[in-house]
Amino acid sequence: MPRDLPLSGIRIVDLGWLTAGAASSALLCDLGAEVMKLEGPGAVDPFRNWDGAQDGTDWWNQSPWFGFTNRGKRSVCLDLKDPRGKAALLRLLETADVLVENYRRGVLAQWGLDAATLRQRFPRLVIASISSQGEDGPDRDMVSFGSTLEATGGMAALTGSGEAPVITGRDVNYPDQVVCLFASGAIIAALLERDRTGEGAHLDLSQRELTIFLIGEELVAAAAGNPSPRLGNADPLEPADRVVADGAGWRAEWPGGSAPARDGKALAAAEDFARGTAVLRSPDGKPAKGIPFRLSSRPLAIRGNCHTLGQDNRAVLTEAGLTPEDIAALEEAGVLATAPRRGIIA
């Protein structure tokens, strides 16, 4: 582990999955934190199930989507529904600084691991709970996706140029992408406050509320009786700002200039994206999502490949104080695993 990065020495237990939770801890890992990714053998991160998965292989270790948000993390596959798995998690939390989770509301409470209980037992722990609608309020138990959050958060009403609101779609899920930036910043702020006061915190991060925050100017305008119509590129205040077709493809035009409208392939090859904020290389040479910030004195890089499921079971639990006999018993009982219990989900 490098010792000269901002979060060197910080230990994170990561119960996050998909983008919202896992990408939050990935950014902290990029900044030097040690992240222990926990999945259950009966409930692995859904990103491990991917379109290219093939029976007869270790498909769960090959998903590029999983790798994007879990590079450099240590992997532990532990059944938290089993009391012995819960006890092992509590041992891990004794030396942790942060717990990141984005389970459906109430799941951790069912296991006796709700934030209030954990805060009482581990007063210095920073708990980041990332959810669709937050910990309280009338919609707290609703299951949502990024697209539904764009709709209920007001963003879709402002995008597109036709009569219907437009969502970014399954492959973008804008609220999932932005919450990790807010969450990682809030976690760092909570760690600084803990160093000052000795007390941890429970961070309640609502993806829908953060999406609404991003269109805050529109809320102010609507409250003043002047809501914005859905105009797409046809903004009358900027009539020359538009995307148009030409012989070579599409171009973005604005007063005083124009430029090609680039797709992912063009961006990856562009000289101005060689800075590493968009695309970097993993140690194994594969392209990976970059790091959205830079340090002038300490270059940031992807510090490790994606670990296979359960690769670090024994090492992590040994560090938590479990004996070889304890660990062997968990393996024998199936509480610790290196493969999911279920096959590919079609």
C-alpha positions in Angstrom: 0.0 0.0 0.0 1.4 3.4 -0.9 1.9 5.6 2.2 1.9 9.0 0.4 -1.7 9.2 -0.8 -4.3 11.3 1.1 -6.3 8.4 2.5 -3.4 6.0 3.3 -4.2 4.2 6.5 -8.0 4.5 6.2 -9.8 1.1 6.2 -13.2 0.7 4.5 -15.6 -2.1 4.7 -17.6 -2.0 1.4 -21.1 -3.4 1.3 -21.8 -1.3 -1.8 -22.8 -2.8 -5.1 -23.6 -1.7 -8.7 -22.5 1.9 -9.2 -23.9 4.0 -6.4 -22.2 2.2 -3.5 -19.2 0.4 -5.2 -18.1 3.5 -7.1 -18.1 5.6 -4.0 -15.6 3.3 -2.3 -13.6 2.9 -5.5 -12.9 6.7 -5.5 -11.7 6.4 -1.9 -9.5 3.4 -2.9 -8.0 5.5 -5.7 -7.0 8.0 -3.0 -5.2 5.4 -1.0 -7.8 3.8 1.3 -7.7 0.1 1.9 -11.1 -1.2 0.7 -12.5 -4.6 1.7 -15.4 -5.5 -0.7 -17.9 -7.8 1.0 -20.4 -9.9 -1.0 -22.5 -12.9 0.1 -22.3 -16.3 -1.7 -26.1 -16.0 -2.1 -26.0 -12.4 -3.2 -23.0 -11.3 -5.2 -22.8 -7.8 -6.7 -25.3 -7.8 -9.7 -22.5 -6.4 -11.9 -20.8 -9.8 -11.7 -23.7 -11.1 -13.9 -23.0 -9.8 -17.4 -24.1 -10.3 -21.0 -20.9 -12.2 -21.9 -21.2 -14.7 -19.0 -20.8 -18.3 -20.1 -21.7 -21.5 -18.1 -18.7 -23.7 -17.3 -16.5 -20.7 -16.6 -15.8 -18.5 -13.6 -18.0 -15.9 -15.2 -18.4 -14.0 -12.0 -14.7 -13.1 -12.1 -14.8 -11.9 -15.7 -17.3 -9.1 -15.8 -15.8 -5.8 -17.1 -18.7 -3.9 -15.5 -17.8 -5.3 -12.1 -14.1 -4.4 -12.7 -14.9 -0.8 -13.5 -16.0 0.0 -9.9 -14.0 -2.6 -7.9 -10.5 -2.4 -9.1 -7.9 -2.5 -6.3 -10.3 -3.7 -3.6 -9.7 -6.8 -1.5 -12.5 -9.4 -1.9 -14.3 -11.2 0.9 -17.3 -13.5 0.2 -19.1 -13.8 3.5 -22.7 -14.8 4.3 -24.1 -12.0 6.5 -27.4 -13.8 6.9 -25.7 -16.4 8.9 -24.9 -15.4 12.5 -21.4 -16.6 12.1 -20.9 -14.3 9.1 -22.4 -11.4 11.0 -20.0 -12.0 13.9 -17.1 -12.0 11.4 -18.2 -8.7 10.0 -18.3 -7.2 13.4 -14.7 -8.3 14.0 -13.8 -6.5 10.7 -15.6 -3.3 11.8 -13.5 -3.2 15.0 -10.5 -1.9 12.9 -12.5 -0.1 10.2 -12.9 3.6 9.7 -15.8 3.6 7.2 -18.7 1.4 6.2 -20.3 2.0 2.8 -23.6 0.4 2.0 -26.4 0.8 -0.5 -28.7 -2.1 0.3 -32.5 -1.6 0.1 -33.7 0.2 3.2 -34.3 -2.2 6.1 -32.0 -5.0 4.9 -29.2 -4.3 7.4 -31.8 -3.8 10.2 -33.1 -7.3 9.5 -29.6 -8.6 10.3 -29.3 -6.5 13.4 -26.8 -4.3 11.7 -28.7 -1.0 11.4 -26.8 2.2 11.6 -28.0 3.1 15.2 -26.8 -0.3 16.5 -23.4 0.0 14.7 -22.9 3.6 15.8 -23.4 2.6 19.5 -20.9 -0.3 19.2 -18.4 1.6 17.0 -18.7 5.3 17.9 -15.8 6.3 15.6 -17.2 4.5 12.6 -18.4 6.6 9.6 -21.3 4.9 8.0 -22.4 6.0 4.5 -25.9 4.8 3.6 -26.6 5.4 0.0 -30.2 4.9 -1.0 -32.8 6.0 -3.6 -35.0 8.2 -1.4 -33.1 8.4 1.9 -33.6 6.9 5.3 -36.9 8.6 6.1 -39.8 10.2 4.3 -42.8 8.7 2.5 -40.8 7.0 -0.3 -38.0 5.5 1.7 -39.0 1.9 1.0 -39.5 2.3 -2.7 -37.2 0.3 -5.0 -35.8 2.6 -7.7 -33.4 2.7 -10.7 -31.4 5.6 -12.0 -34.0 6.2 -14.7 -36.9 6.4 -12.3 -34.9 8.8 -10.1 -34.3 11.1 -13.1 -38.0 11.1 -13.6 -39.1 11.6 -10.0 -36.2 14.0 -9.3 -37.3 16.4 -12.1 -34.3 16.0 -14.4 -36.1 14.1 -17.2 -38.6 17.0 -17.4 -35.8 19.3 -18.6 -34.1 17.0 -21.2 -35.1 16.3 -24.8 -37.0 18.5 -27.1 -40.3 16.6 -27.7 -43.4 16.4 -25.6 -42.2 13.5 -23.4 -39.5 13.7 -20.7 -36.3 11.9 -21.7 -34.1 9.7 -19.4 -30.4 9.0 -19.9 -31.1 5.3 -20.1 -30.0 2.1 -18.5 -26.3 2.4 -19.6 -25.9 5.9 -18.0 -28.2 6.1 -15.0 -27.0 9.6 -14.2 -28.0 9.6 -10.5 -25.9 6.6 -9.9 -22.9 8.2 -11.4 -23.1 11.5 -9.5 -23.9 10.1 -6.1 -20.5 8.5 -5.8 -18.9 12.0 -6.1 -21.1 13.4 -3.4 -20.7 10.4 -1.2 -16.9 10.2 -1.4 -16.7 13.9 -0.5 -19.1 13.6 2.4 -17.2 10.6 3.7 -13.9 12.5 3.7 -15.5 15.4 5.4 -16.9 13.1 8.1 -13.4 11.6 8.6 -12.0 15.0 9.2 -14.7 15.8 11.7 -14.1 12.5 13.4 -10.4 13.4 13.8 -11.5 16.7 15.4 -14.2 15.4 17.7 -13.5 11.7 18.1 -17.1 10.9 16.9 -18.0 9.1 13.7 -21.2 9.8 11.8 -24.1 8.2 9.9 -24.4 9.8 6.4 -27.8 9.6 4.8 -27.3 10.1 1.1 -30.4 10.1 -1.2 -29.8 9.7 -4.9 -33.0 11.5 -5.7 -32.3 14.4 -3.5 -28.8 14.8 -5.0 -30.3 14.7 -8.5 -32.8 17.5 -7.5 -29.8 19.5 -6.1 -28.2 19.4 -9.5 -31.2 21.3 -11.0 -31.6 23.6 -8.0 -31.8 26.7 -10.3 -34.8 25.2 -11.9 -36.6 24.8 -8.6 -35.9 28.4 -7.8 -37.3 29.5 -11.2 -40.4 27.3 -10.7 -41.0 28.7 -7.2 -40.8 32.2 -8.7 -43.5 31.3 -11.2 -41.2 31.0 -14.2 -40.4 27.3 -14.8 -38.3 26.3 -17.8 -39.9 24.6 -20.8 -38.2 21.5 -22.3 -36.3 23.0 -25.3 -33.4 20.6 -26.0 -31.1 22.4 -28.4 -33.6 25.1 -29.3 -32.8 27.6 -26.5 -34.0 31.0 -27.8 -31.3 32.7 -25.7 -28.6 30.8 -27.4 -29.9 30.2 -30.9 -26.5 29.2 -32.3 -25.8 26.5 -29.6 -26.8 23.3 -31.4 -25.7 19.9 -32.7 -25.9 19.6 -36.5 -25.1 16.9 -39.0 -22.4 17.4 -41.6 -20.7 15.2 -44.2 -18.4 13.7 -41.6 -20.9 13.1 -38.8 -22.2 15.4 -36.1 -20.8 18.7 -34.9 -21.5 20.9 -31.9 -21.8 24.6 -32.8 -21.7 27.6 -30.6 -21.0 31.3 -31.1 -17.4 31.6 -32.3 -16.6 27.9 -32.9 -17.6 24.3 -33.6 -16.2 20.9 -32.8 -17.0 17.2 -33.6 -19.6 15.5 -31.4 -17.5 12.6 -30.1 -18.6 9.1 -29.1 -16.8 6.8 -26.7 -14.3 5.5 -29.3 -13.3 9.0 -30.3 -12.9 10.1 -26.7 -10.7 7.2 -25.8 -8.3 8.1 -28.7 -8.4 11.9 -28.1 -5.1 13.5 -27.0 -6.9 15.7 -24.5 -8.1 12.6 -22.6 -4.6 11.3 -22.1 -4.6 13.0 -18.7 -6.2 10.0 -17.1 -9.4 11.6 -15.9 -11.5 9.5 -18.3 -9.5 6.4 -19.2 -6.5 4.7 -17.4 -4.9 1.3 -17.7 -5.1 -1.3 -15.0 -1.9 -3.1 -13.9 -3.0 -5.9 -16.2 -3.1 -3.5 -19.2 -6.9 -3.4 -19.6 -8.6 0.0 -20.1 -10.5 1.2 -17.1 -12.5 4.2 -16.0 -10.1 7.0 -15.0 -9.9 9.1 -11.9 -11.9 12.4 -12.0 -9.3 14.5 -10.2 -5.6 15.0 -10.1 -2.9 15.7 -7.5 -0.1 17.9 -8.6 2.6 16.3 -6.4 1.4 12.7 -6.3 0.1 11.2 -9.6 -2.9 9.0 -9.1 -3.1 5.6 -10.8 -5.1 2.4 -10.6 -3.2 0.5 -7.9 -4.5 -3.0 -8.4 -6.5 -5.3 -10.6 -10.0 -6.5 -9.7 -9.6 -9.4 -7.2 -11.4 -12.7 -7.8 -14.4 -13.4 -5.5 -13.3 -14.4 -2.1 -9.6 -14.1 -3.0 -8.8 -12.4 0.3 -11.1 -14.3 2.6 -8.4 -15.8 4.8 -6.0 -12.9 4.8 -8.7 -10.3 5.8 -10.3 -12.5 8.5 -6.8 -13.4 9.9 -6.1 -9.7 10.2 -9.4 -9.3 12.0 -8.3 -11.9 14.6 -9.9 -15.1 13.5 -7.9 -18.2 13.9 -7.1 -20.7 11.1 -9.6 -23.1 12.8 -12.3 -20.4 12.9 -11.8 -19.7 9.2 -11.8 -23.4 8.2 -15.1 -23.9 10.1 -16.6 -21.0 8.2 -15.4 -22.4 4.9 -16.8 -25.9 5.8 -20.2 -24.4 6.6 -20.3 -22.4 3.4 -20.3 -19.1 5.2 -17.1 -18.2 3.4 -17.0 -19.0 -0.3 -15.1 -18.2 -3.6 -18.1 -18.8 -5.9 -21.7 -17.8 -6.0 -24.4 -20.3 -5.0 -26.5 -19.5 -8.0 -25.7 -19.7 -11.7 -26.0 -17.0 -14.4 -29.2 -14.9 -14.1 -30.7 -14.7 -17.5 
